[in-house]
Amino acid sequence: MRFGTIIDEDGKKVRLTDATYIVYLMSKNRRIRRAAFKKLYETYDQFGNTFASLMDAYVREKVSIAKVRGFESSLQASVFEDEVTPEIYNNLIKTVNENLDVLYSYYDLKREMLGLSALHLYDIYAPLVGSIDKEYTFEEATDITINALRILGDDYAATLEDGIKNGGWVDVYPNRGKRGGAYSSGCYGTKPYILLNYTSQLDDVFTLAHEAGHSMHSYNSRKNNEPQNSEYTIFVAEVASTVNELLLARKMLREVQSDDEKLNILNQVMETYKGTLYRQTMFAEFERDMHEMSASGHPLTKELL
């Protein structure tokens, strides 16, 4: 998929990609954030009906399979393997909805610090501390991450360091045709594989620590279990990765000197909480409601979604 071009800070045409989108969304320049946001979603919108048709078919399949297997709903079928009940799932959504005031306070703070009368979706990733423009090479990010995680033990740190520096665990930089985002993959009998789209920002350092958590979780689980017992459930999958991010933040906060740098790291932690708790729960609520509507006979059209 091609997203076209936007004009950067220097007035040059630059190609927008899955990998560079978040970089532009974190720009201090609101014009650039708005341009990247509009261009990306205009492109996706061209295929809105196709995406909706695919989603509708996928959800109807899940609803049908749940019925065939005797579950009350596709939600019950989905959480059954993790030994989680729909009540736990629904209670998470209910609790987060009842505490949205914390998120709103954060957005109010961000709006004030950015000097905006209203906050748009393309503003929510903008940095709170505009004076910090520090970049990290991948080698620096690797050393920072490993040093922050030494608290987990010498074996952990040595395995991770060897895997990243010598073992070919990481596909580091954006490339044409490469999917966006960051992932940890692999299977029993292989090394863990980390896909990054590294752009030298502080957020990328935290992303490396996050994906390293997944990969070390997988590495140790496969090393110490038989194949049939080596995969962990999705319900606990983010524990190791989020712990790594918080360990990294705590170490960096102890070591940085300026107040602006501390504020920048604290903002990163706040973004982690926002993304891990509020954003993921929002996805969970949307997915639950989507399946319920499909089960009651509503086609999932572009407009409805």
N, C-alpha and C positions, 0 to 999 in steps of 0.2 A: 504494500500500500504506500502511495506517495502523498505526502501532506503539503507539498508545495514549499514556498519560501516566505520568509518574513524579513523585515529590516532590523538589523541589530543596533547596538549602541553607537557604532561607528558609521551608521548609515549605509552599511553594506547588505546586499541580499545574502541570506544564509538559509540553507535547507533545513526545514523542520523534520525531525524524525522522532520515533518513539523514545529514543535514548536522550535526545537533546531537549525534548518537551519540558521535562521537569527542571532542567537547568534554566530555561527561559522563564518558567513559572516562578522560579526563585530569584529572578532578576529584581534589582532595586528600582528599575524603570517600569512604571505601570503600563506605559504604552506597549512595551515589549511583552509583558505578561498578558495583556489583553489580546494582542495580535496572535500570540502562540495559542492561546485558549480558543479564540474564534476559528483560527485556521484548522486546528485539530478536529474540533467538533463539527465544523462545516463538512470536512472530509468524511467523517464517520456518518454524518446525517444522510449522505448520499446513499448509504447502504442500510438505512434504518429499517426498511421493510424486510430486507433479507435477514438482518440480525434478529428481528422479531420473529420471523418464520422459523428460523433455526432454534431460537429459545423456546418457542411454543411447542415445537415437535419434541425437543429434549425433555421439557417439563411434563408433557403428556405421557411420554414413555416412563418417566420416573413414577408418576401417579399410577399408571396402569400396572407396573411391576409390583408396586407396594400392595395394590389390591390383590393381585394374583398370589402373592406370598402371605396374605392374611393379615397385613398390618392395617391399622386404622387410618393411617395417613402416610404420605411420603416422608414427612418429618420423623415419624416414629421409626420408619424403615431406615432412615439415614443415620439416626443416633443409636440404633439398636446395637450395632457392632461395638461401639465405644462404651456400652453399658451406661448410657446416659438416657434420661427420660425426657420426653417433650416438656414436662413441667420445669425441669432445670433450664432447658433452652429458652422457654417462654419467660421464666423468672429473670434470666439475664437481660432480655430485651426490656421487660417491665422495669427492672431496677435502673438500667441506664436511662430509660425515658424519664424516670422520676427524678433524675439527677442531671438533667441537661443544663441546669443553671451554672454548673462549673464550666462547661464548654462555652456557654454564652459569655461568661465573665472573661474567659481567655480571648474570645473573639473581640469583645469590647476593648480589652487591653491592646490587642494587636491593631485594631482600627485607630485607637488614640495614638499609639506610637508611630503608626504609618502616616498620621495626619490626614485621615480620610473621613469624609462625612458619612460614607456607607461602605461596607465591606462586601466585595463581590467574590465569587468562587475563585477567580483568577488572582485574588489577593491573599488567599489563606496560607500560601506557602512562602510568601515574601519574608525575608529576614527581618527580625525585630531590631537588630543592631546593624544599621547601615554602614557603620565605620569599619566593620570586620570584612575583609575581602581576602582571607588567607586560603591558599591552595596547598594540597598535600600530594606529593608523588605517591604512586602505588607502593613503592618501597617504604616510604615513610609511614603510610597507612598500615602496612603489614607489621612493621616494628612496633608502632603505637598499640595496635590491637593485641599482639602477642604479649607485650609487656603488661598490658592491663589484665590479661587473662592468666598470668602466671600464678595468681592466687588459687586457681583451680588445680594446681599441681604441676610438678616438673614433667611428668609423662604427657599431660595434656598439652602443655606449651611446646614441648619438643616435637610431638607428633604434628601439631598444627603448623609449626614453623617449617618443618621438613616438607610437609604436604604442599604448602603454598610456595616455598622458595625452590624446592627441588622435585616435588612429586607431580607437578603438572595438574594440580587440583583446580586451578582458576583460569577461566576465560575472561580476561580483564576488561578489554576496551570495546566500545560500540563498533559495529560493523554493519555494512549494508546487508539486509536480509536477516540480521540477527534480531530476535525478539527483544522487546524492551523489558525493563524491570530487572530484578535479581532473583535467582533461584538456587536451591541446593538440590542436586539430583544424584543418580547412581543407583545401584542395586546390590544385593548380596553377592559378594565375590569381586566387586569392583571397588576402586577408590571412590570417595565422595567427589562429586563435580560441582563447582560453584560457577554459575553464570552471573557476571556483573556487566554493567555498562558504566564503567568508571570514568568520572569527569573531574576528579581532583578536589571536590568540595568536601566540607565537613560531613555532610550527609552521606557521602560515599564511604567515609571512614567507618561511620556507624553501620552502614549497610554491610561492609565487609565483616565486621564483628558479628552482626546478626546472622549472616549466612554461614559464618564459621561455626556458630552455635549449632545450627542445623546439621552441618557436616560432621562435626565432632560427636554430636548425639548419634547420628547414623553410624559413624565409624565404630564407636564403642559398643553400640547395640549389636551390630553385626559381628564384631569381634568376640563378644561374650555370650552370644546366643545361637541356637540352631536357626536355620533359615525360617522355619515356620513361626518362630517366636521373636524374630529380629525387627519386625516393623512396629513402630509406635503409632498410636492412634492420633488422628487429627486434633482431638480434644486437648492433648498435651503437647502438640508439636511446637507451639510457639514459646514454651517455657524456656528452653535452653537458649533460644535466640534472643529473647527479650532480656534474660538475665545477663547475657554477654553485653548487650547495649548499656545496661545500667552499670555494670562493672567498669566499662570503658568511660562512661560519663563521670563516675565517682573519682576515678584516677585522674582524669583530665581536670576536673574541678579543683582537685588538691594541688595540681602542679602549675596551672596557668597563673599569670601574674596580674593582668589588667582586669578591671571590672567589666569592660566590654566583652572580653573573651569569656569570662564567667557567664555573663548574660547570654552570650551566643550559645554556649553549651547547655545552659538551663532551658533555653528556647528549644534546643534539639530534643531534650528530655520531654518537654511539654508536647512537642510534635509526636514523639513516640507514644505517649499516653493517649493523645488524641487519635492517632492512627490505630493503635492496638485495641483500645477499649471502645471508643465511640464509633470510629469508622467501620471497624469489623462487625460491630453489633448492628450498625445500620445495614450492612450487607446481609447479615443474618435475618433481620426483620424483613427486608425486601424479598429475600429468597423464600422465606416462610409464606409471606402473603401472596407471592407469585404462584406458588404451588397450590395454596388454598383456593385461589381464584380459578386456576386451571381445573382443579378437582370439582369445582361447582359448575363447570361448563363454560367459563368465559375464555374465548380465544385471546391469547396474549398478543395483541396488536402493538404496533409501534406507539400509537397514541396512548394506549392503556399503560404500557410499561413506562 
